[in-house]
Amino acid sequence: MDQEFPVRASAMHQFAAPAERVYDAWLKPSKLAQWMFGPNIRDEQIISLDLDPQVGGQFKFVVLRQGAEVAHVGEYLELVRPTRLAFTWATVDTLPDVSRVEIEIVPQGEDCHLTLQHQMQPKWAAFAQKAHAGWTQMLVKLAEVV
């Protein structure tokens, strides 16, 4: 990817779960529906969670939020189980602008530590704090799921 993403939103979480379980929860629709989208995380309804979890594979997560359909889309850039994921991230209405999300999972015995970096273009600087808050909230919910 040739675009530069100087704006960063970070989130970290310590999980009382193995790295493999945390990693897999990013790639299974049944798990994503429990922690990333839907009524467990915010006032919305899941319409579809479609993904092709391989490098170059695409995903599309569609929710109904405040009466409007919101479609999150992206492409998997790196998948190294159980320690690393990277993917582009956008909503259909902001394309062709995309951001990049990188996730590092460090195994620590039976537990693990996750660090997430959401990298964005400069015009999204005002959104960085909201992205940090959203990812932090989702990681707390993910800890409950795994």
N, C-alpha and C positions, 0 to 999 in steps of 0.2 A: 504494500500500500504506500503510495507516494505522498499522501496528504500528511500534514503535520497536525498533531493533536496536543497543543501545549497546555490546555486547561484540564485539570485533573480533579476528580472526586474520588476519594479513597474510603474504603470501609474494611474493617478487620473484625474477626470473631474467632474465639477459641471454642472448639467443639469437643464435647465429650462423646465422640464417635470416631470410628476409623476413617482415614482419608478416603478409602474406596467408597464408603457409604455417602460421604459428603459429595464427592465427585459425581457419583452416579445420579444423585438427586438433581443435578443440573441438566441431565439428558433423558429423563423419563417423564413423559407428560403427566402420569398419575402423581408423581412427586411435585412437579412444578405447580400443579393445580392446588397443592396444599400450602405452598410457601411463597411463590412468586406472584401469582395472580389469583383473582377470585375473592370471595367474601371473607376468607381467613385473613386477608392482608389489607383490603380496602373495599369500599362500596362499589362493587362491580360484579358482573356475571361473565363467566368464561364462555365464549362461543366456540373456540377451537384452539388447540395447542398442537401444531404440526411441526415436526422436526426430522431432519435427516442427519444424525450425529456422526458425521465423518468430515474430515478436512475437505473444504469446498462445498459441503452440504449446507443447505439453507434451512432456516426456521421461520415460522410465522405464527405468532401468538395473537389471537383476536379476542378482545374483551368488549363488553358493553359497559361503558362508564358514563354516568350522567346523561343517559339517553343517546349517546353517540358511540359508534363502533370505533375502537382504537386498535390498529394492527401494528404490532411490534415485529420487525423483520431483521434478519441478519444472516451472516454467513460464518460458519465455523472456520477459523484460521489455524488453530492449533488444538489438538486433543492428545494429551499425554496422561493417560490414566495411571495413577490417581493424583498427579501433582500439578497439572497445568491445563487450563482452558483459555482460549482467546477467540473472540468473535467480534464481528461488527454489530452495531446496534443502531436502530433508527425506528421511526414510525413511518408508515407509508406516506403520510402527508408531509414529512420533512425530507423525503428522498429528492435528489440524490445525495443529500448530506447524510453522512454516517459518522458514528463515533466508534470507538474501540474499547472493548472490555477485556481486561486480562486478569486471570484468577490464578493465584499460586496457593497450593495446599501443601503444607509441610506436616508430614506424619510425625507424631510425638507419642510413641508407644501405641496405646489403644486410642489415643486422642489425636487431634490435629489442629492446626492453626491455618486460617484462610485469610489471605490479603487480596482485596479486589481493587483494581485501578480502572476507573472509567475515564477515558481520555477523549477530550472533545475539542472541536475547533473553537477559535477565539470568540466567535459570535455567540457561543453557548455559555460564556463565562457566568452570566447571571443565573443560569440553571444549575451550576455546580453544587451549590449548597443543598438544593432540593434533591439532586441525584445522590449526594452523600446520605441525606436523611432517608431516602427511599431504600437504597441498598442496605443501610444499617438496619432498618426495620425488617427487610426481607431476610437478612442473615439471622436475626433473632428468631424469626419464624422458622427458618430452615433448621436451626438448632433444635427446635421442638419436634420437627418432623423426623430428623435422623436419630 
